[in-house]
Amino acid sequence: MQLDLFLAAAAVGCGVIVGFTLGLVGGGGSVLAVPLLLYVVGMQDPHRAIGTSALSVAVNAFANLVPHARAHHVRWRPALIFAAAGLVGALIGSSIGKVVDGHKLLILFALLMLFIAAMMLRGRKAEVQAAPTGQREDTRRLSAIGLGVGMLAGFYGIGGGFLIAPALILGTGMPTIAAVGSALVSVGTFGMTTAVNYSLSGLVDWPVALLFILGGIGGGWIGARLAKRLSSQRNTLTRVMGCMLVVVAAYILYRSLT
């Protein structure tokens, strides 16, 4: 019983960390979910950790979508086009990910973390200007980008928000705040598609996912509130997050290769 209580507390605590990070810096936090589930909660199977993480990320993304929608930060037409194309990609990517050897998948996951960290440490570029009023986005281009990002998100079992928001800006020219809100539609869709695909193979730990989700919602609320106070230090926080990802990726590579 004591061990069960410890694992339950660990799952909630890890969910808080992921949710808090996402709420604070707005991206990159979901990639922490898999290593936390493996090395803190104690899951043995990387595939089960990915499936559980995908479900948690999806639910948290849909929960965070509500306030953005109320604030009119969601451009529904491009968001749905991107999500629909990415859903197909996520299904393909997650199907491939399930058959890849777990240790090799973890190595690839660590390399992805290093890529995300490099993007964070480089700093954000100037905000892309919104497209002129009345100009319609290139649907085929948006769908093609969505398909590729969805495959990547499905393969690794992540939300992919760090790629989706820039992709929406690239494909439509929408302002950053609209891209952040609109990206949550795809993050939730990709994560849920991956979670369903993994659950069909019995690779989702439902009790752990529920505890992780509860912690993530609470952590996200705290992180979002703190982000308003620390908005002037956003770039510094993002770089700190990037350094943390480098450390975690190095640890994953060490454990996987030895």
N, C-alpha and C positions, 0 to 999 in steps of 0.2 A: 504493500500500500504506500509506504514511504517513497519507494522508487517511482510509483505511478504519479504521486503528487509532485515529485521533483520534475519529472518529465512534462507534466501538465504546466507547471510554473515556467519551465524552460521554453515551452512552445509559446505561451502567452508573452513571455519576455522577448523572445526573438521576433514575434509579430510586432511588438511595440517598437523595436529597433528599426525594422523595415518600414513600418508606417511613419514613424517619426522622421526618418531620413527622407522619404518621399515627400512628406509635407514640408520639410525644411528647405531642401535644395531642388525639389521638383523633378528628379530623375536619378537613375542609377541605383536606387535603393533596392529595387526588386531583384537585382542580381545577387544581393546578399542573402536572399531567402534560401537558396539551395545549399550554400556552405553552412549556414546556421542550422538548417535541418540536419545536415550530415554530421557536423562536428560538435554541435551544442545539444541539440535534441537527441541525437544518437541514432538516426536512421542509418541502416547499413547499405541499402540499395539506392544508388544514384538515380535510377529511373523513378523509383517511388518518391524520392525527394523532389524531383522535377515535376511529377504529376501533382503532388500535394502543393507545391509552390505555385504552380500555374492556377490552380483553383483559388488559392488565397489572393493572388494578385488580381485575378479577374473580379472577384467580389469586392475587393477594396477599390478597384478602379470604377466600378459601377456606382459604389457608394459615394465616391468623390465627384462623380459626374453630376449628381443632383445639384449641389450648390453652384457649379459652373453653368449649368443649364438655366438656373434661376437668375443668374447674373447676365444671361444672354452672351456667354462666352463660347457657345458651341455653334459652329456653322454646319448645320445638319446635312445638307446635300453632299458637300465634299467629304464630310466625316463618314457618311454611310457608304459612299462609293468606295472610299479607301478601305473601310472595314469589310465590305462585301468581297472585294478582291483578295484582301489579306486573309479572310476566313479560309478560302481555298488554299492559299499558301500555307497557313498554319496547320491545316489538316495534312498536307503533304509533308511539311517539315517535321511535325510531331510523329508521323508514321515512320519517317526515316530515323528520327532520334531514338525511337523505341528499340530498333534492331541494332543500333550501334553499341559496341561493348561499353559497359559503364565506366571503366577506367579511362578509356580513350575519350569518352564524352566529357568526363571531368577535365581532362587536359585541354580539350577544345574550349570548354567553358571558362577555364582560367585565362586562356588567350583572349577570349572575348572580353573578360573583365579588364585585362590590360589595355585593350583597345578603347573601352569606355573611359578608363582612367586617363588615357592620353588625351581624349577629347575634353575631359573636365579640366585637366591641368593646363591645357592650351588656352582655356578661357573662351567665353562666348564672343562671337563676332557681333557686329552691330545688327540691330533688329532689321529684318527684311520688311520693306514697305508693302502695305496692302495693295492689291491689284486695283486699278481704277474702277469706280462704280460702274456696274453694268457689264463688266468684262467677265466672261465665264471661263472657268478653269478647263484645262485640257483633260477630258475624262479618260482618254486612253492612256495618257501619261500618268495620271493619278492612279489608275487601276494597275498599271505595270509596276509602279513603285510600291503600291500596296501589296501586290502579290509577292514581290521579293522580300519586303520587310516582314510580311506574315510568315513566310517560310523560315526566315531566320529566327523569329520569335517562337514559332512552333518547335523548331529543332532544339532550341535551348530551354524551352519552357519558361520564357520570360515575357513580361508585358511589352517590352520594346519601345517604351515611351521616349527614351533618349534618341531613338531613330525616327519615330512617327511624327513628332512635332516638327523637326527640321524638314522632313519629307513633305508634310502638308504645306509648309511655307514655300518650299521649292516648287511644289506643284500648283499652288494657287495664289501665292503672294499675300496670304492673309497675315494680319499682325500676330505677334508672338502670343499674346494672351488668348486669342481665339484658337491658335494652334494647340496650346496647352489644353484648353477645354475640349476641343474637338478630338484630340489624340486619345482621350480617355475612352471614347467610343470603341476605338480599335484595340486599345490595351485590354479592355474587358472582353471584347469579342475574341481576340487571339488567345487570351488566357483561358477562356471558357472552352474554346474549341480544343485546345491542347489538353485541358483537364478531362473533358469528355472522352477524347481519344485514349488517354492513358487509363481512365477509369474502366473502360471496356476491357482492358487487359489486367484489371485488378491492381493498378499501380498508383492508387490514391489512398492515403491514410486519412479517412474522414474525420475521426476524433481530433487528430493533430491539426488538420486543416481548419476545423471549427475554432479551436483555441488560437491558432495563428491569426485567423481572420478577426477575432475579437480583439486581440492585442493590436493588430494593424490598424483597426478603426480608431482605437483610443490613441495610439501613437501618432497617427495621421492628423488627428484633431489638435494634439499638442504641438506638433511640428508646424502646422499651418499657422497657428496663433503666434508662435515664436518667430516664424518667417517674416511676419509683418513688422515686428520690432527690429529684426536684424536685416531688413531689406538692403540697407546701405552696405552690408558686409556679405552680400550674396556671393560675389565672386570668390571671396576668401573661403566661405563655407563649402563652395563647390570644389575648390582645390583641396581642401582638407578631406572631403569625401573621395576625391581622386586618389590621394595618397593612401587612404584606408583600403581602397580597392586593390591597389598595388600590393599591399601587405597580404591581404586575403588571397589574392591570386597566387602570390609566391608560396603561401602555405599550402594551397591546393596542389600546386605543381610538385612541391616537396613530398606531400603525402602520396600523390598518385605515382610519382616516379620512383619512390623508394619502397 
